[in-house]
Amino acid sequence: MTLRKIRIILATVMCLGITWLFLDFTGTAHHFLGWMAKVQLLEAVLAVNVAVVAVLVLLTLVFGRIYCSVICPLGIMQDIFGWLGKRAKKNRYTYSKALSLLRAAVFTGFLILLVLGSGTLVQLLAPYSIFGRIATNLLQPVWQAGNNVLAAIAEHYDSYAFYHSEVWLRSGISLGIAAVTLAVLGVLAWRNGRTWCNTICPVGTVLSIFAKFSWLKIRFDEDRCKNCSLCTKNCKASCIDFKNHTVDYTRCVTCGDCIESCRHGALSYGRKQTQGEGLSRRSFLLSSALLAGTAMAQKKDKMMDGGLAEIADKVAPERQTPLTPPGSLSAKNMAQHCTGCQLCISECPNQVLRPSSDLMHLMQPVMSYERGYCRPECTRCSEVCPAGAIKPIAREVKASTQIGHAVWIKKNCIPLTDGVSCGNCARHCPTGAIEMVLSDPDDEASAAIPVVNEAVCIGCGACENLCPARPFSAIYVEGHEVHKEI
């Protein structure tokens, strides 16, 4: 089996697996494939996952930039567009010199913004996060719509094989960014192959440093080369100079297309001055190392479903401090570690998480309770986060973690505005932080209104979500900059 075929098989498995992670709303995919998100380089660095980073660096030092063509879903997506471009016009690529200054400038700016915690531009450049936003905003609604069709058919035959999933717009800004990004990357890849990876992508820039010294490389046999230029015309990275028989290894993603297109056997993948060594052995080594490396990061996570939230026709209140999920520790930790991949948003079973529209935290997850509340028994978002922005949290710890506190709004409370008894907020508070008291202590016939014990409230939002007042709840949750366990 050739290098190219092995690369395509592994890339297909990886791309389909990661795509399923973002499309799946049942939590099933993460149980088996959650490790795929955690072997992404930038997310592993932010999560301080030393083992994964070490394995990825080692793979690059041995095999070159196979990460970009096998593990990174955005790189694989660009290969698909590039393949479509080659179908439209064969031999469409040319050799070009590396734009080293542009690459260095982009990476330097990216690094500075990352250190300063300015997440918006970082998220726009992070490759895994770009793919995640495209999958969450553009593909998941289509997936859910298809599921709902099957659910309607199953219901007709009294079957519960599928259940209905609400399709809703989480953020128009995030949807627009995902659509524009897909269009730009699609055109670039269709016309020029790996332009984005080799000029803009910060992960590609880092790996290019190690790839230059890789043990196995694409190599020329000058005696066999006829200077037909087919290798150059089929190199999506534009890194093969057939005239001088050189390959820019900082840009080569070890895809194998050049070897496949060479009709004279002048190109091979191996060590320097290797003689008589079959490609099959090296290909086997490549696939084995990839599978072993990614398996190191795999964890057996428990499946937990917090339940589906009841849809409520509400308007989000103006919160002075945004709410971040339990496990994120603080707004600062979220801003410094989150790459905006939106895997937590796509996985949230309670429809609580949505992309932020704040320019300083654009596309990072924030919580709001118009459609559901954060159930104490659900820890899905902390299980799927690959970057350490939401750290794993036990259910018993989550039930005592204060992310905010409830605030009562007198003018919206229906016992006072409509003269009816309520108490919904107190009845459904999981921590007993709300108590109903007489609005007039001297009048036993006066309406009962809620009083919040902020020391006990964890900010789960059950009161806000289940409050019958419309369009604004009579009680809402104000976030805390730093979470604490009570």
C-alpha positions as CSV (number, residue, x, y, z in Angstrom):
1,M,0.0,0.0,0.0
2,T,1.4,3.4,-1.0
3,L,2.1,6.3,1.3
4,R,-0.7,8.3,-0.3
5,K,-3.3,5.6,0.2
6,I,-2.4,5.1,3.9
7,R,-2.5,8.9,4.4
8,I,-5.9,9.1,2.8
9,I,-7.3,6.2,4.9
10,L,-6.0,7.6,8.2
11,A,-7.1,11.2,7.3
12,T,-10.6,10.0,6.3
13,V,-11.0,8.2,9.7
14,M,-9.7,11.2,11.6
15,C,-11.9,13.7,9.6
16,L,-15.1,11.7,9.9
17,G,-14.5,11.1,13.6
18,I,-13.9,14.7,14.5
19,T,-16.8,15.8,12.3
20,W,-19.1,13.3,14.1
21,L,-17.9,14.8,17.5
22,F,-19.3,18.2,16.4
23,L,-22.5,16.9,14.8
24,D,-23.5,14.4,17.5
25,F,-25.9,15.9,20.1
26,T,-26.4,12.6,22.1
27,G,-23.0,12.4,23.7
28,T,-22.3,9.0,22.2
29,A,-19.5,10.1,19.9
30,H,-17.4,11.7,22.7
31,H,-17.4,8.4,24.6
32,F,-15.5,6.7,21.8
33,L,-13.8,9.6,19.9
34,G,-13.2,12.3,22.4
35,W,-9.4,11.7,22.2
36,M,-9.4,13.0,18.6
37,A,-10.1,16.5,19.9
38,K,-7.4,16.2,22.5
39,V,-4.6,15.4,20.1
40,Q,-4.9,18.7,18.3
41,L,-1.6,20.6,18.9
42,L,-2.7,24.1,20.0
43,E,-5.4,22.7,22.3
44,A,-2.9,20.2,23.8
45,V,-0.5,23.1,24.4
46,L,-3.2,25.2,26.1
47,A,-4.3,22.2,28.2
48,V,-0.6,21.6,29.2
49,N,-1.0,18.1,27.9
50,V,2.7,17.3,27.8
51,A,2.4,13.7,26.6
52,V,0.4,14.7,23.5
53,V,2.6,17.6,22.6
54,A,5.7,15.4,22.9
55,V,4.2,12.7,20.7
56,L,3.2,15.2,18.0
57,V,6.7,16.8,18.0
58,L,8.3,13.3,17.8
59,L,6.0,12.3,15.0
60,T,7.0,15.5,13.1
61,L,10.8,14.9,13.8
62,V,10.4,11.4,12.4
63,F,7.9,11.7,9.6
64,G,7.6,15.4,8.7
65,R,4.4,17.4,8.8
66,I,2.0,14.4,8.7
67,Y,0.0,16.1,11.5
68,C,-1.2,18.6,8.9
69,S,-2.4,16.0,6.4
70,V,-3.6,13.3,8.8
71,I,-4.6,14.7,12.2
72,C,-5.6,18.3,11.6
73,P,-9.3,18.4,10.3
74,L,-8.9,21.8,8.7
75,G,-5.9,20.5,6.7
76,I,-7.9,17.5,5.6
77,M,-10.8,19.7,4.6
78,Q,-8.4,21.8,2.4
79,D,-7.2,18.6,0.8
80,I,-10.7,17.8,-0.2
81,F,-11.2,21.2,-1.8
82,G,-7.8,20.8,-3.4
83,W,-8.8,17.4,-4.8
84,L,-11.9,19.0,-6.3
85,G,-9.7,21.7,-7.8
86,K,-7.4,19.1,-9.4
87,R,-10.5,17.3,-10.8
88,A,-11.5,20.5,-12.5
89,K,-7.9,21.2,-13.8
90,K,-5.1,18.7,-13.7
91,N,-1.5,19.7,-12.9
92,R,-2.6,23.0,-11.6
93,Y,0.1,23.8,-9.1
94,T,3.4,25.6,-9.5
95,Y,6.5,26.0,-7.3
96,S,6.8,29.2,-5.2
97,K,9.2,30.4,-2.7
98,A,8.2,30.3,1.0
99,L,6.7,33.6,2.3
100,S,8.9,33.3,5.4
101,L,8.6,36.9,6.5
102,L,4.8,36.8,6.3
103,R,4.7,33.5,8.1
104,A,6.9,34.8,10.9
105,A,5.0,38.1,11.2
106,V,1.6,36.3,11.5
107,F,3.0,33.8,14.0
108,T,4.6,36.5,16.1
109,G,1.3,38.5,16.3
110,F,-0.6,35.3,17.1
111,L,1.8,34.5,20.0
112,I,1.6,38.0,21.4
113,L,-2.2,37.9,21.3
114,L,-2.2,34.5,22.9
115,V,0.0,35.5,25.8
116,L,-2.1,38.7,26.3
117,G,-5.3,36.7,26.4
118,S,-6.9,38.5,23.4
119,G,-8.9,35.5,22.2
120,T,-10.8,36.9,19.2
121,L,-7.9,37.0,16.6
122,V,-6.4,33.8,18.1
123,Q,-9.6,31.9,17.5
124,L,-9.8,33.2,13.9
125,L,-6.4,31.6,13.2
126,A,-6.6,28.4,15.2
127,P,-7.1,25.5,12.7
128,Y,-9.0,23.1,14.8
129,S,-11.3,25.8,16.0
130,I,-12.0,27.0,12.5
131,F,-13.1,23.6,11.5
132,G,-15.2,23.3,14.7
133,R,-17.1,26.5,14.0
134,I,-17.8,25.3,10.4
135,A,-19.1,22.0,11.6
136,T,-21.1,23.4,14.5
137,N,-22.7,26.3,12.7
138,L,-23.1,24.9,9.1
139,L,-23.2,21.2,9.3
140,Q,-24.8,20.3,12.7
141,P,-28.2,22.0,11.8
142,V,-28.3,19.9,8.6
143,W,-27.5,16.8,10.6
144,Q,-30.2,17.6,13.2
145,A,-32.8,18.3,10.5
146,G,-32.1,14.9,8.9
147,N,-32.4,13.4,12.4
148,N,-35.7,15.1,12.9
149,V,-37.0,13.6,9.6
150,L,-36.1,10.1,10.8
151,A,-37.7,10.9,14.2
152,A,-40.9,11.8,12.5
153,I,-40.9,8.6,10.5
154,A,-40.1,6.5,13.5
155,E,-42.9,8.2,15.5
156,H,-45.3,7.3,12.8
157,Y,-44.4,3.6,13.3
158,D,-44.5,4.0,17.2
159,S,-40.7,3.6,17.3
160,Y,-38.3,5.5,19.7
161,A,-35.2,4.8,17.6
162,F,-34.8,8.6,17.1
163,Y,-35.9,11.6,19.0
164,H,-36.5,15.2,18.0
165,S,-33.7,17.7,18.4
166,E,-34.4,21.4,18.3
167,V,-32.6,23.3,15.5
168,W,-31.9,26.9,16.5
169,L,-29.6,29.7,15.7
170,R,-27.1,30.1,18.5
171,S,-25.3,33.2,17.1
172,G,-25.7,35.0,13.8
173,I,-22.2,36.4,14.1
174,S,-20.7,33.0,14.6
175,L,-22.7,31.6,11.6
176,G,-21.5,34.4,9.4
177,I,-17.9,34.0,10.4
178,A,-18.1,30.3,9.8
179,A,-19.6,30.8,6.3
180,V,-17.1,33.4,5.2
181,T,-14.2,31.3,6.5
182,L,-15.4,28.3,4.7
183,A,-15.7,30.3,1.5
184,V,-12.3,31.8,1.8
185,L,-10.5,28.6,2.6
186,G,-12.5,26.7,-0.1
187,V,-11.4,29.1,-2.8
188,L,-7.8,29.2,-1.6
189,A,-7.5,25.4,-1.4
190,W,-9.4,24.9,-4.7
191,R,-7.0,27.2,-6.5
192,N,-3.7,27.0,-4.6
193,G,-3.8,24.0,-2.3
194,R,-2.1,24.6,1.0
195,T,-1.7,28.4,0.9
196,W,-3.4,28.9,4.3
197,C,-1.4,26.2,6.0
198,N,1.9,27.4,4.8
199,T,1.5,31.2,5.3
200,I,-1.1,31.9,7.9
201,C,-1.7,28.8,10.2
202,P,0.3,29.2,13.4
203,V,0.3,25.4,14.0
204,G,1.8,24.8,10.6
205,T,4.5,27.4,11.3
206,V,5.5,25.7,14.5
207,L,5.6,22.2,12.9
208,S,7.6,23.5,10.0
209,I,10.5,24.2,12.3
210,F,10.7,20.5,13.4
211,A,9.8,19.2,9.9
212,K,13.0,20.7,8.5
213,F,14.9,18.2,10.5
214,S,12.7,15.2,10.1
215,W,14.2,11.8,9.7
216,L,12.1,10.6,6.8
217,K,11.6,13.0,3.8
218,I,10.5,13.1,0.2
219,R,13.8,12.7,-1.7
220,F,14.9,13.1,-5.3
221,D,16.8,10.5,-7.4
222,E,18.5,12.9,-9.8
223,D,19.6,10.1,-12.1
224,R,16.0,9.0,-12.7
225,C,14.4,12.5,-12.8
226,K,13.5,13.6,-16.3
227,N,12.4,17.1,-15.3
228,C,8.9,16.5,-16.4
229,S,7.6,18.8,-13.7
230,L,4.6,16.5,-12.8
231,C,5.7,16.4,-9.1
232,T,5.7,20.2,-8.9
233,K,2.4,20.5,-10.7
234,N,0.8,18.1,-8.3
235,C,2.3,19.5,-5.1
236,K,-0.5,21.2,-3.1
237,A,2.1,22.9,-0.8
238,S,4.0,24.4,-3.8
239,C,7.2,23.3,-2.2
240,I,8.9,21.1,-4.9
241,D,11.4,22.8,-7.2
242,F,11.9,20.1,-9.9
243,K,14.5,22.2,-11.8
244,N,16.9,22.1,-8.8
245,H,15.6,18.8,-7.4
246,T,14.8,20.3,-4.0
247,V,11.9,20.1,-1.6
248,D,11.1,22.7,1.0
249,Y,10.5,20.4,4.0
250,T,9.1,23.2,6.1
251,R,6.1,23.3,3.8
252,C,5.9,19.6,2.8
253,V,2.9,17.9,4.5
254,T,4.0,14.4,3.4
255,C,0.9,13.7,1.4
256,G,2.5,11.5,-1.1
257,D,0.9,13.1,-4.2
258,C,4.2,13.8,-5.8
259,I,5.4,10.2,-5.5
260,E,2.1,9.0,-7.0
261,S,2.4,11.4,-9.9
262,C,6.1,10.7,-10.7
263,R,6.2,8.3,-13.7
264,H,9.9,7.6,-13.5
265,G,10.4,6.6,-9.9
266,A,12.5,9.6,-9.2
267,L,10.9,10.4,-5.9
268,S,10.8,8.3,-2.7
269,Y,10.0,8.8,1.0
270,G,12.7,7.7,3.4
271,R,16.0,8.3,5.0
272,K,18.9,10.0,3.3
273,Q,20.8,7.7,0.9
274,T,18.5,4.8,1.7
275,Q,18.9,2.0,-0.7
276,G,16.6,-0.9,-1.5
277,E,14.2,-0.2,1.3
278,G,10.6,-0.8,0.4
279,L,7.9,1.8,0.8
280,S,5.5,-0.7,2.4
281,R,7.7,-1.0,5.5
282,R,7.9,2.7,5.9
283,S,4.2,3.1,5.3
284,F,3.5,0.5,7.9
285,L,5.7,2.3,10.4
286,L,3.9,5.6,9.6
287,S,0.5,4.2,10.2
288,S,1.5,2.3,13.4
289,A,3.2,5.4,14.9
290,L,0.2,7.5,14.2
291,L,-2.3,5.1,15.7
292,A,0.0,4.5,18.8
293,G,0.5,8.2,19.2
294,T,-3.1,9.2,19.1
295,A,-4.1,6.3,21.3
296,M,-1.9,7.7,24.1
297,A,-4.2,10.6,24.5
298,Q,-7.4,8.5,24.6
299,K,-9.4,8.5,27.8
300,K,-12.3,6.4,28.7
301,D,-14.9,9.0,29.6
302,K,-18.2,8.2,31.1
303,M,-21.3,9.1,29.1
304,M,-23.4,11.7,30.9
305,D,-26.6,13.2,29.6
306,G,-27.9,16.2,31.5
307,G,-31.2,16.0,29.8
308,L,-32.8,18.2,27.2
309,A,-34.0,21.6,28.3
310,E,-37.5,22.8,27.8
311,I,-37.7,25.6,25.3
312,A,-38.8,28.9,26.8
313,D,-39.8,32.1,24.8
314,K,-37.6,34.5,26.7
315,V,-35.2,37.4,26.1
316,A,-31.7,37.3,27.5
317,P,-31.1,39.9,30.3
318,E,-28.2,42.3,30.3
319,R,-25.7,40.7,32.5
320,Q,-22.9,42.9,34.0
321,T,-20.6,39.8,34.1
322,P,-21.0,37.0,31.6
323,L,-21.5,33.5,32.9
324,T,-18.9,30.9,32.1
325,P,-19.4,27.1,32.6
326,P,-18.5,25.3,35.8
327,G,-15.0,24.0,35.4
328,S,-13.8,27.1,33.6
329,L,-12.6,28.4,37.0
330,S,-12.8,32.1,36.0
331,A,-13.5,34.4,33.1
332,K,-9.7,34.9,32.8
333,N,-8.9,31.2,32.5
334,M,-11.6,30.9,29.8
335,A,-10.2,33.8,27.8
336,Q,-6.6,32.5,28.0
337,H,-7.3,28.9,27.1
338,C,-10.4,28.8,24.9
339,T,-9.8,28.7,21.2
340,G,-13.5,29.0,20.3
341,C,-13.8,25.6,18.7
342,Q,-17.4,25.4,20.0
343,L,-17.3,21.7,20.7
344,C,-18.8,22.4,24.1
345,I,-21.6,24.4,22.5
346,S,-22.4,21.7,20.0
347,E,-22.4,19.1,22.8
348,C,-24.4,21.0,25.4
349,P,-27.6,19.0,25.9
350,N,-29.4,21.8,27.8
351,Q,-29.0,24.5,25.1
352,V,-27.3,26.8,27.7
353,L,-24.1,27.5,25.9
354,R,-23.8,29.8,22.9
355,P,-21.0,31.8,21.2
356,S,-20.2,35.2,22.7
357,S,-20.8,38.3,20.6
358,D,-18.4,40.3,22.7
359,L,-15.4,41.4,20.6
360,M,-12.9,40.6,23.3
361,H,-14.3,37.1,23.7
362,L,-15.8,36.5,20.3
363,M,-17.1,33.0,19.7
364,Q,-16.0,31.7,23.1
365,P,-18.8,30.0,25.0
366,V,-21.1,31.9,27.4
367,M,-24.1,30.8,29.3
368,S,-27.7,32.0,29.0
369,Y,-30.9,30.4,30.2
370,E,-33.6,31.3,27.8
371,R,-33.8,27.7,26.4
372,G,-32.7,25.7,29.4
373,Y,-30.7,25.7,32.6
374,C,-27.3,24.2,33.6
375,R,-28.4,21.0,35.3
376,P,-26.1,20.1,38.3
377,E,-25.8,16.5,37.1
378,C,-24.5,17.4,33.6
379,T,-20.8,17.8,33.1
380,R,-20.7,17.3,29.3
381,C,-18.8,20.5,28.4
382,S,-16.0,19.8,30.9
383,E,-15.6,16.4,29.4
384,V,-15.2,17.4,25.8
385,C,-13.0,20.6,26.1
386,P,-9.6,19.8,24.6
387,A,-7.9,23.1,25.5
388,G,-8.2,23.2,29.3
389,A,-10.6,26.2,29.2
390,I,-13.2,24.0,30.9
391,K,-11.5,21.6,33.2
392,P,-13.0,18.2,34.1
393,I,-15.3,18.6,37.0
394,A,-17.1,15.9,39.1
395,R,-20.9,16.1,39.4
396,E,-20.7,16.6,43.2
397,V,-18.2,19.4,42.8
398,K,-20.3,21.1,40.1
399,A,-23.3,21.0,42.4
400,S,-21.4,23.1,44.9
401,T,-19.5,25.4,42.4
402,Q,-20.8,29.0,42.4
403,I,-20.6,30.5,38.9
404,G,-23.0,33.4,39.7
405,H,-26.0,34.3,41.9
406,A,-29.6,35.0,41.2
407,V,-31.0,38.6,41.3
408,W,-34.7,39.3,41.8
409,I,-36.4,42.0,39.6
410,K,-39.5,43.3,41.4
411,K,-41.2,44.9,38.4
412,N,-41.3,41.6,36.5
413,C,-42.6,39.3,39.3
414,I,-46.1,38.1,38.4
415,P,-47.4,37.8,42.0
416,L,-47.0,41.6,42.2
417,T,-47.8,42.5,38.6
418,D,-50.7,40.0,38.0
419,G,-51.8,39.2,41.5
420,V,-51.3,35.4,41.1
421,S,-49.3,33.0,43.3
422,C,-46.2,31.5,41.8
423,G,-43.1,30.3,43.6
424,N,-41.7,28.5,40.5
425,C,-38.1,29.8,41.3
426,A,-38.2,28.5,44.9
427,R,-39.7,25.1,44.0
428,H,-37.1,24.3,41.3
429,C,-34.0,25.7,43.0
430,P,-31.7,22.6,43.4
431,T,-29.7,24.2,46.3
432,G,-32.6,25.7,48.3
433,A,-31.2,29.2,47.8
434,I,-34.6,30.8,47.2
435,E,-37.3,31.2,49.8
436,M,-40.8,32.7,49.3
437,V,-41.7,35.4,51.9
438,L,-44.6,37.8,52.3
439,S,-44.2,41.0,50.3
440,D,-45.8,42.7,53.3
441,P,-44.7,41.1,56.6
442,D,-47.6,42.7,58.4
443,D,-50.2,41.4,55.9
444,E,-50.7,37.6,55.8
445,A,-52.8,38.0,52.6
446,S,-50.0,39.8,50.7
447,A,-48.3,38.1,47.8
448,A,-45.4,35.8,48.3
449,I,-42.2,36.9,46.7
450,P,-38.7,35.3,46.4
451,V,-35.7,36.1,48.5
452,V,-32.3,34.9,47.3
453,N,-29.6,33.6,49.7
454,E,-26.5,34.5,47.6
455,A,-24.2,32.4,49.8
456,V,-26.0,29.2,48.7
457,C,-27.0,30.0,45.1
458,I,-24.7,28.4,42.5
459,G,-26.0,30.2,39.5
460,C,-27.4,27.2,37.6
461,G,-30.2,29.3,36.1
462,A,-33.2,27.0,36.9
463,C,-35.0,29.9,38.5
464,E,-34.4,32.2,35.5
465,N,-35.4,29.5,32.9
466,L,-38.5,28.3,34.7
467,C,-39.8,31.8,35.7
468,P,-43.2,32.3,33.9
469,A,-42.7,36.0,33.4
470,R,-42.4,37.1,29.8
471,P,-40.4,38.4,27.9
472,F,-38.0,39.1,30.8
473,S,-37.7,36.8,33.8
474,A,-38.4,38.2,37.2
475,I,-35.2,36.6,38.4
476,Y,-32.0,36.2,36.5
477,V,-28.4,35.1,37.2
478,E,-25.5,37.5,37.3
479,G,-22.1,35.9,36.6
480,H,-19.0,35.9,38.8
481,E,-15.5,36.7,37.5
482,V,-14.0,33.9,39.6
483,H,-15.8,30.7,40.5
484,K,-15.8,29.3,44.0
485,E,-16.9,26.1,45.7
486,I,-19.4,26.6,48.5
